[in-house]
Structures are given as structure tokens and as C-alpha cells.
Amino acid sequence: MARLRYYLSVCLVAVAAMGLFPGVWPALAGPRVVVSIKPVHSLAAAILEGVTEPRLLLDGAASPHSYALKPSDAKALSEADAVVFVSENLEVFLERALKSLPAKARVIELEKTPGLRLLPVREGGWHEAGADGDGDEHGHSHSHGEGGSDVHFWLDPLNATAMSRHLAQEFSVIDPAHAARYQTNAAKLEAALAALDAELKATLAGLAGRPFIVFHDVTQYFETRYGLSSAGSITVSPEQAPGAKRLAAIRGKIEEAMAICVFSEPEFPPKLVQMLTAGTKAKRGVLDEVGAAIPAGAGHYFALMRSDAESLAGCLKS
């Protein structure tokens, strides 16, 4: 009996390890899909539900602005039937990998989604380098498009709807046997996104004109959709710390704009925000562009959007 219990425990450990082992795909009949970041993975998982499970590259607190591919990521990409990512201007770590994908792999860059509402990168005022004359930040990061489109477009449920439709079409091309299922899943997801949009409008109602400052400029789509207005950002590029002159000027901006809140991001140390708000009336909050602490899966996108809306509302209303 003891030997049997030992044998069973070894088997259970082996099975668990197989579930985590890089390169092992779900034992389902659908295509092998690799997705870059959690919010997009969430939409893809909802479309693929009942067919297969997509593989996520960036989990935990990893930032798309500074991620480096692991060997297990490279293996998953080499076996993929489809790779889904936001933009060549966001997931720059994928540039080399995309060039060496197998010929069968379908590359789905969501910035090219039909019907997507794209906004230009904000330039001017406190969302651009040189706003304080510091001279130690040299323009927008290439991950933000350098004068092109703002790549954080998933933070608008209407764009999420457009992306969901597009993914359903793309997956149907790759896997026509399950095309009807993908279209059904897309319709269900679209209805859920419409309900989410209405919910967020109610959560954020009455907050127009209440200024806040973000860590870096990720909230433009959220602001535009729900009538909010940030007064600026602490840093232009998340890869580059702001200089002393910019920090001093932003501290003055907090007081000048009577900013109600200053928001940090979970991937970056909160000390800057603590220092900037010390001695001011501004409160501190956290906004997360990718939902670092929220578990991956089909429900992730909804939890992310609710979390950011509640964080904004909680800080700006009180």
C-alpha cells in the first residue's frame, strides 16, 4: 500500500509538471496560438473557448516595454499556428522571433484590425519629452510609435470588440472546422463587452474635469471613451527614469493643475509617486495597463477594466 501511494504521488507530480512544462500544448483539437500580453490573451481565450487554450508569453508583472524572450517562449513560437500581438511598436522583443517563425504560422498584429479606433500619440504639454526643458529624455520610446498611433488601444471596450471579431475571422481561416464555434464565441464576447462598457460608464460618471497624473501615458483610450482628463505623465518612456528637472517640474504641475490623484503602475517602483505627492494634497492610486496581478484567462480583460475604473473612481471621487 505504501508503495502504491508513493507511485501515485510520483504520477501526480509528473502530470502537474507536464502541465507547466514549456512547449506542452493543451490536449485539444484546435490550433496552437501564442499571444503576447494578458488583455489580448483574454480576448483570444474567449474566442477559442471549447476548442483550445492559447499560450501566454508575458505573465505576472512582466512589462511589454522591456520583456526578453525565454527559451520556452522561443519553443512555443516555433510550434505556433498563429501569433497574436498588439503592435510592432509595443512588443519590440518579438521583432527577431517573428522573422524566424515557421511558414505555416499566421501573424496577427492587432494594430491592423479593421474598424479599430486609433488615436495619435499625445504630443504637447506634459505627455511629451522636453516639457520641462530637462533635456535628459530624448523623445518617445519606439514602443509608443514615435509620433504614430498610441498602442494601448485595448483599453477601450469598443476596440476590444473589433479585435474579438477580427480574431474570430483569423482563427476561422486557420481552423475552418471550428469556424462556427469561433463566431458563436465572438457574439457572446461582444455582448459581454457591451455590458462592460455600460458598467464602466456608470462607474466613472461625474468624473470629467477632475485632473490626475499617470506614471506614463497609457490611459488615453480610457480617458477618451469615458470623458476623463489626465494632466500629464511622470515619464515619457517606462524604460527611462525621469530626470531631476522633470520631477521637480511635475511636482509643480501637480500643485498648478490641482491634480487630485497621481497613479503609479505595479511594474515600476512606487517611490517616485510617493516622493512627488509628499507634502501635496494629491492622493496616490495604481493603474495597470496589462493587469499584472490579475490571473490570465477569458475573464482577465473584464477584471482589468473594472479594476482600473474602480481605482480611478475611488481616488477621484473621494
VOTI-167455 format. One record per residue (C-alpha): residue number from 1; x, y, z. Coordinates in nm, 3 decimals, always signed. Example, Ala and Ser with C-alpha at 12.3 -4.5 7.8 and 13.67 -1.06 7.14 Angstrom:
- 1	+1.230	-0.450	+0.780
- 2	+1.367	-0.106	+0.714
This chain:
- 1	+0.000	+0.000	+0.000
- 2	+0.281	+0.241	+0.086
- 3	+0.447	+0.161	-0.245
- 4	+0.119	+0.225	-0.428
- 5	+0.073	+0.562	-0.254
- 6	+0.430	+0.656	-0.347
- 7	+0.372	+0.554	-0.709
- 8	+0.052	+0.760	-0.728
- 9	+0.221	+1.066	-0.578
- 10	+0.503	+1.044	-0.832
- 11	+0.249	+1.020	-1.113
- 12	+0.059	+1.323	-0.985
- 13	+0.378	+1.527	-0.969
- 14	+0.467	+1.418	-1.322
- 15	+0.124	+1.514	-1.454
- 16	+0.145	+1.855	-1.285
- 17	+0.491	+1.909	-1.430
- 18	+0.367	+1.826	-1.777
- 19	+0.104	+2.094	-1.744
- 20	+0.372	+2.352	-1.673
- 21	+0.645	+2.221	-1.899
- 22	+0.731	+2.466	-2.178
- 23	+0.618	+2.355	-2.521
- 24	+0.341	+2.122	-2.399
- 25	+0.015	+2.236	-2.555
- 26	-0.341	+2.166	-2.437
- 27	-0.470	+1.829	-2.549
- 28	-0.747	+1.983	-2.758
- 29	-0.818	+1.975	-3.128
- 30	-0.765	+2.340	-3.217
- 31	-0.471	+2.545	-3.342
- 32	-0.163	+2.633	-3.140
- 33	-0.198	+3.005	-3.065
- 34	+0.065	+3.217	-2.889
- 35	-0.043	+3.558	-2.750
- 36	+0.181	+3.832	-2.618
- 37	+0.006	+4.008	-2.327
- 38	-0.274	+3.921	-2.083
- 39	-0.555	+4.153	-2.206
- 40	-0.520	+4.026	-2.562
- 41	-0.475	+3.669	-2.441
- 42	-0.805	+3.709	-2.254
- 43	-0.993	+3.802	-2.572
- 44	-0.826	+3.519	-2.767
- 45	-0.909	+3.270	-2.491
- 46	-1.276	+3.372	-2.504
- 47	-1.287	+3.322	-2.882
- 48	-1.105	+2.985	-2.860
- 49	-1.313	+2.860	-2.568
- 50	-1.419	+2.497	-2.614
- 51	-1.161	+2.442	-2.887
- 52	-0.815	+2.509	-2.742
- 53	-0.626	+2.730	-2.499
- 54	-0.383	+2.998	-2.619
- 55	-0.030	+3.018	-2.481
- 56	+0.058	+3.344	-2.298
- 57	+0.407	+3.490	-2.323
- 58	+0.403	+3.770	-2.063
- 59	+0.262	+3.661	-1.731
- 60	+0.298	+3.811	-1.384
- 61	+0.446	+4.159	-1.363
- 62	+0.642	+4.139	-1.688
- 63	+0.619	+4.461	-1.891
- 64	+0.573	+4.454	-2.270
- 65	+0.808	+4.752	-2.287
- 66	+1.112	+4.563	-2.157
- 67	+1.044	+4.188	-2.183
- 68	+1.307	+3.940	-2.303
- 69	+1.200	+3.609	-2.456
- 70	+1.285	+3.292	-2.264
- 71	+1.387	+2.963	-2.433
- 72	+1.041	+2.822	-2.356
- 73	+0.885	+3.121	-2.535
- 74	+1.101	+3.061	-2.840
- 75	+0.997	+2.694	-2.843
- 76	+0.627	+2.784	-2.825
- 77	+0.667	+3.035	-3.108
- 78	+0.848	+2.777	-3.322
- 79	+0.547	+2.542	-3.286
- 80	+0.273	+2.804	-3.327
- 81	-0.001	+2.807	-3.588
- 82	-0.077	+3.171	-3.501
- 83	+0.095	+3.451	-3.310
- 84	-0.121	+3.734	-3.177
- 85	+0.033	+4.059	-3.057
- 86	-0.058	+4.427	-3.026
- 87	+0.192	+4.616	-3.241
- 88	+0.549	+4.609	-3.361
- 89	+0.578	+4.937	-3.169
- 90	+0.485	+4.772	-2.837
- 91	+0.621	+4.417	-2.824
- 92	+0.957	+4.504	-2.974
- 93	+1.100	+4.187	-2.816
- 94	+0.912	+3.988	-3.083
- 95	+1.082	+4.154	-3.381
- 96	+1.352	+3.892	-3.436
- 97	+1.128	+3.598	-3.339
- 98	+0.860	+3.694	-3.591
- 99	+1.115	+3.682	-3.872
- 100	+1.202	+3.321	-3.790
- 101	+0.852	+3.179	-3.747
- 102	+0.761	+2.865	-3.941
- 103	+0.598	+2.932	-4.277
- 104	+0.265	+2.792	-4.158
- 105	+0.234	+3.042	-3.871
- 106	-0.019	+3.323	-3.915
- 107	+0.098	+3.656	-3.772
- 108	-0.190	+3.864	-3.632
- 109	-0.087	+4.221	-3.548
- 110	-0.393	+4.373	-3.382
- 111	-0.299	+4.731	-3.465
- 112	-0.413	+4.638	-3.818
- 113	-0.759	+4.524	-3.703
- 114	-1.038	+4.652	-3.934
- 115	-1.259	+4.907	-3.760
- 116	-1.011	+4.976	-3.480
- 117	-1.026	+5.330	-3.345
- 118	-0.666	+5.451	-3.322
- 119	-0.560	+5.772	-3.150
- 120	-0.231	+5.951	-3.221
- 121	+0.040	+5.954	-2.957
- 122	-0.022	+6.258	-2.740
- 123	+0.229	+6.531	-2.805
- 124	+0.240	+6.862	-2.626
- 125	+0.217	+6.963	-2.264
- 126	+0.302	+6.700	-2.006
- 127	+0.277	+6.390	-2.222
- 128	+0.596	+6.453	-2.418
- 129	+0.969	+6.471	-2.361
- 130	+1.117	+6.813	-2.307
- 131	+0.803	+6.952	-2.146
- 132	+1.018	+7.071	-1.859
- 133	+1.328	+7.154	-2.063
- 134	+1.519	+6.882	-1.878
- 135	+1.698	+6.752	-2.184
- 136	+1.751	+6.405	-2.036
- 137	+1.463	+6.238	-2.217
- 138	+1.506	+6.220	-2.590
- 139	+1.164	+6.170	-2.735
- 140	+0.904	+5.898	-2.730
- 141	+1.006	+5.541	-2.691
- 142	+0.988	+5.338	-3.010
- 143	+0.741	+5.118	-2.821
- 144	+0.495	+5.404	-2.835
- 145	+0.517	+5.457	-3.205
- 146	+0.729	+5.773	-3.234
- 147	+0.459	+6.011	-3.348
- 148	+0.232	+5.735	-3.479
- 149	-0.061	+5.571	-3.307
- 150	-0.096	+5.518	-2.934
- 151	-0.061	+5.142	-2.900
- 152	-0.261	+5.100	-2.577
- 153	-0.583	+5.072	-2.776
- 154	-0.712	+4.763	-2.593
- 155	-0.816	+4.995	-2.306
- 156	-1.139	+5.079	-2.491
- 157	-1.409	+4.808	-2.496
- 158	-1.518	+4.916	-2.844
- 159	-1.169	+4.836	-2.970
- 160	-1.180	+4.508	-2.779
- 161	-1.499	+4.425	-2.969
- 162	-1.333	+4.499	-3.302
- 163	-1.034	+4.285	-3.208
- 164	-1.259	+3.999	-3.100
- 165	-1.437	+3.996	-3.435
- 166	-1.105	+4.007	-3.614
- 167	-0.964	+3.719	-3.408
- 168	-1.271	+3.509	-3.480
- 169	-1.218	+3.564	-3.854
- 170	-0.847	+3.489	-3.834
- 171	-0.893	+3.172	-3.630
- 172	-1.163	+3.058	-3.875
- 173	-0.911	+3.083	-4.159
- 174	-0.656	+2.880	-3.964
- 175	-0.909	+2.628	-3.838
- 176	-1.222	+2.624	-4.059
- 177	-1.353	+2.312	-3.885
- 178	-1.434	+2.524	-3.579
- 179	-1.535	+2.844	-3.760
- 180	-1.895	+2.828	-3.636
- 181	-1.776	+2.793	-3.277
- 182	-1.546	+3.093	-3.312
- 183	-1.829	+3.308	-3.447
- 184	-2.062	+3.198	-3.167
- 185	-1.797	+3.277	-2.907
- 186	-1.734	+3.616	-3.067
- 187	-2.103	+3.705	-3.048
- 188	-2.114	+3.612	-2.678
- 189	-1.799	+3.812	-2.611
- 190	-1.935	+4.115	-2.797
- 191	-2.249	+4.115	-2.581
- 192	-2.038	+4.087	-2.264
- 193	-1.816	+4.376	-2.377
- 194	-2.120	+4.594	-2.443
- 195	-2.243	+4.525	-2.090
- 196	-1.896	+4.603	-1.952
- 197	-1.889	+4.933	-2.139
- 198	-2.221	+5.037	-1.986
- 199	-2.099	+4.934	-1.641
- 200	-1.778	+5.138	-1.673
- 201	-1.972	+5.443	-1.789
- 202	-2.178	+5.423	-1.470
- 203	-1.870	+5.371	-1.252
- 204	-1.690	+5.673	-1.400
- 205	-1.987	+5.906	-1.434
- 206	-1.932	+6.257	-1.299
- 207	-1.551	+6.247	-1.307
- 208	-1.499	+6.470	-1.613
- 209	-1.265	+6.760	-1.545
- 210	-1.108	+6.607	-1.234
- 211	-0.735	+6.611	-1.318
- 212	-0.492	+6.331	-1.244
- 213	-0.137	+6.236	-1.339
- 214	-0.028	+5.894	-1.464
- 215	+0.309	+5.722	-1.447
- 216	+0.338	+5.701	-1.824
- 217	+0.080	+5.781	-2.087
- 218	-0.130	+5.464	-2.114
- 219	-0.478	+5.596	-2.039
- 220	-0.567	+5.798	-2.349
- 221	-0.819	+5.544	-2.481
- 222	-0.976	+5.502	-2.139
- 223	-1.000	+5.879	-2.097
- 224	-1.146	+5.936	-2.443
- 225	-1.408	+5.666	-2.402
- 226	-1.525	+5.778	-2.057
- 227	-1.471	+6.153	-2.063
- 228	-1.174	+6.171	-1.826
- 229	-0.875	+6.402	-1.843
- 230	-0.521	+6.341	-1.721
- 231	-0.299	+6.642	-1.662
- 232	+0.015	+6.464	-1.777
- 233	+0.256	+6.179	-1.712
- 234	+0.559	+6.137	-1.491
- 235	+0.775	+5.973	-1.757
- 236	+0.753	+5.957	-2.133
- 237	+0.907	+5.612	-2.163
- 238	+0.872	+5.342	-1.895
- 239	+1.223	+5.220	-1.979
- 240	+1.378	+5.556	-1.885
- 241	+1.364	+5.720	-1.546
- 242	+1.265	+6.089	-1.548
- 243	+1.539	+6.339	-1.475
- 244	+1.563	+6.563	-1.170
- 245	+1.437	+6.872	-1.354
- 246	+1.134	+6.689	-1.490
- 247	+1.048	+6.554	-1.145
- 248	+1.074	+6.899	-0.993
- 249	+0.859	+7.045	-1.270
- 250	+0.598	+6.770	-1.238
- 251	+0.575	+6.833	-0.866
- 252	+0.496	+7.194	-0.954
- 253	+0.247	+7.072	-1.215
- 254	+0.066	+6.864	-0.952
- 255	+0.007	+7.178	-0.749
- 256	-0.062	+7.401	-1.050
- 257	-0.319	+7.163	-1.202
- 258	-0.459	+7.081	-0.857
- 259	-0.422	+6.715	-0.951
- 260	-0.644	+6.503	-0.732
- 261	-0.451	+6.179	-0.783
- 262	-0.114	+6.060	-0.906
- 263	-0.111	+5.700	-1.028
- 264	+0.176	+5.453	-1.024
- 265	+0.197	+5.121	-1.209
- 266	+0.263	+4.783	-1.049
- 267	+0.562	+4.700	-1.272
- 268	+0.756	+5.004	-1.152
- 269	+0.871	+5.115	-0.804
- 270	+0.614	+5.345	-0.637
- 271	+0.883	+5.560	-0.472
- 272	+0.866	+5.828	-0.742
- 273	+0.494	+5.877	-0.689
- 274	+0.538	+5.881	-0.312
- 275	+0.808	+6.146	-0.344
- 276	+0.606	+6.359	-0.587
- 277	+0.294	+6.362	-0.374
- 278	+0.466	+6.418	-0.038
- 279	+0.350	+6.748	+0.105
- 280	+0.078	+6.797	-0.158
- 281	-0.295	+6.735	-0.143
- 282	-0.275	+6.479	-0.422
- 283	-0.366	+6.121	-0.337
- 284	-0.199	+5.811	-0.474
- 285	-0.351	+5.530	-0.675
- 286	-0.247	+5.245	-0.903
- 287	-0.340	+5.192	-1.269
- 288	-0.237	+4.882	-1.459
- 289	-0.228	+4.863	-1.837
- 290	-0.195	+4.483	-1.853
- 291	-0.337	+4.351	-1.525
- 292	-0.013	+4.217	-1.379
- 293	-0.175	+4.076	-1.064
- 294	-0.494	+3.953	-1.231
- 295	-0.492	+3.584	-1.332
- 296	-0.478	+3.515	-1.705
- 297	-0.781	+3.371	-1.881
- 298	-1.101	+3.465	-2.058
- 299	-1.219	+3.678	-1.764
- 300	-0.896	+3.875	-1.734
- 301	-0.992	+4.164	-1.963
- 302	-1.312	+4.231	-1.769
- 303	-1.132	+4.221	-1.433
- 304	-0.861	+4.454	-1.564
- 305	-1.102	+4.717	-1.693
- 306	-1.315	+4.706	-1.377
- 307	-1.004	+4.732	-1.159
- 308	-0.874	+5.041	-1.339
- 309	-1.219	+5.203	-1.342
- 310	-1.264	+5.139	-0.970
- 311	-0.915	+5.271	-0.896
- 312	-0.986	+5.592	-1.087
- 313	-1.329	+5.637	-0.935
- 314	-1.212	+5.559	-0.583
- 315	-0.929	+5.813	-0.598
- 316	-1.105	+6.089	-0.792
- 317	-1.438	+6.080	-0.609
- 318	-1.309	+6.079	-0.252
